[in-house]
């Protein structure tokens, strides 16, 4: 079993401690905005999880990737608990001669097999994705 902790600092500010001992501040825009909110971290977790999968797969496929950006947008319910109701994930892959099919395959593997954050979130809200390839020398 893994364990994460948050320790109250002041107002709505907490120090977060990850299972590996990484520390950061979480907060609320209403509480001082000294760090990301828990719901913002959900978006970052999804982006980070799938980005790690996709870059790893593309590197194994020997794709000439020079850059990868994953943008996650989400809609939220208007009523409490204001859960995310849908997600849009945009993969921006930069490089010269990137094979679009290879990127599509990497994204599909992440979405269908590897990204545990996405697999959890898909249980409650649809995740749509798109791919942009940016040619660069």
C-alpha positions in Angstrom: 0.0 0.0 0.0 1.2 3.5 -0.8 0.7 6.5 1.4 0.4 10.3 0.7 0.0 12.9 3.3 -1.1 16.5 3.6 -0.3 18.7 6.6 -2.2 21.8 7.3 -0.2 25.0 7.1 -2.7 27.9 7.3 -6.0 28.9 5.7 -6.6 26.4 2.9 -2.8 25.8 2.4 -1.3 22.3 3.0 2.1 20.8 2.5 1.7 17.7 0.4 4.1 14.7 0.8 4.1 12.0 -1.9 4.8 8.4 -1.2 8.4 9.0 -2.5 8.9 11.9 -0.1 8.4 14.8 -2.6 7.0 17.9 -1.0 4.9 20.8 -2.4 2.2 23.2 -1.4 -1.4 22.7 -2.3 -3.8 25.5 -1.9 -7.0 27.1 -3.2 -7.5 30.2 -5.3 -9.7 31.5 -2.4 -7.1 30.5 0.2 -4.1 32.4 -1.2 -3.3 30.4 -4.4 0.2 29.5 -3.1 0.1 26.2 -5.0 -2.1 24.1 -7.2 -5.5 23.0 -6.0 -6.3 19.3 -5.7 -8.5 19.4 -8.8 -5.7 21.1 -10.8 -3.4 18.2 -9.8 -5.9 15.8 -11.3 -5.4 17.4 -14.7 -1.6 17.5 -14.2 -1.7 13.8 -13.2 -3.5 12.8 -16.3 -1.2 14.9 -18.5 1.9 13.6 -16.9 0.8 9.9 -16.9 0.0 9.8 -20.6 3.0 12.0 -21.6 5.4 9.5 -19.9 3.7 6.6 -21.7 3.7 8.3 -25.1 7.3 9.6 -25.0 8.5 6.2 -23.9 6.7 4.4 -26.7 7.8 6.9 -29.3 11.4 6.6 -28.2 11.2 2.8 -28.4 9.8 3.2 -31.9 12.8 5.4 -32.7 10.6 8.3 -33.7 12.7 11.5 -34.1 10.8 13.4 -31.4 12.2 16.8 -30.4 9.4 17.8 -28.2 6.1 16.7 -26.6 3.5 18.8 -25.0 0.3 17.3 -23.5 -2.5 19.7 -22.9 -5.5 18.6 -20.8 -8.7 20.6 -20.7 -11.8 19.6 -18.7 -15.4 20.6 -18.1 -16.7 20.6 -14.5 -20.1 20.2 -13.1 -21.7 23.4 -11.9 -23.1 21.8 -8.7 -21.1 20.4 -5.8 -19.0 18.2 -5.7 -18.1 19.9 -9.1 -16.5 16.8 -10.6 -14.9 16.8 -14.0 -17.6 15.7 -16.5 -15.3 15.4 -19.6 -11.7 15.7 -20.6 -9.9 16.7 -23.8 -6.3 15.7 -24.2 -4.2 17.2 -27.0 -0.8 15.7 -27.8 1.6 18.1 -29.6 4.5 16.2 -31.0 7.4 18.0 -32.5 10.1 16.6 -34.8 11.1 16.1 -38.3 9.5 13.1 -40.1 7.3 11.9 -37.3 5.1 9.0 -38.4 1.5 10.0 -37.5 0.5 6.3 -37.3 3.3 5.7 -34.7 1.9 8.6 -32.6 -1.6 7.4 -32.9 -0.5 3.9 -31.8 1.4 5.4 -28.8 -1.6 7.4 -27.7 -3.9 4.4 -28.1 -1.6 2.2 -26.0 -1.4 4.9 -23.3 -5.2 5.3 -23.3 -6.1 1.7 -23.5 -3.4 -0.1 -21.6 -0.8 1.9 -19.7 -2.1 5.2 -18.2 -3.5 4.3 -14.8 -4.7 7.9 -14.1 -6.6 7.9 -17.4 -8.1 4.5 -16.7 -9.4 5.7 -13.3 -10.8 9.0 -14.7 -12.5 7.2 -17.7 -14.7 5.4 -15.2 -16.4 8.7 -14.4 -16.0 11.0 -17.4 -15.2 10.6 -21.1 -11.7 11.4 -22.4 -11.3 12.6 -26.0 -7.9 13.0 -27.6 -6.4 14.7 -30.6 -2.9 14.8 -32.1 -1.0 17.7 -33.5 2.3 17.0 -35.3 4.6 20.0 -35.6 7.4 19.6 -38.2 10.7 21.0 -37.1 14.3 20.5 -38.2 
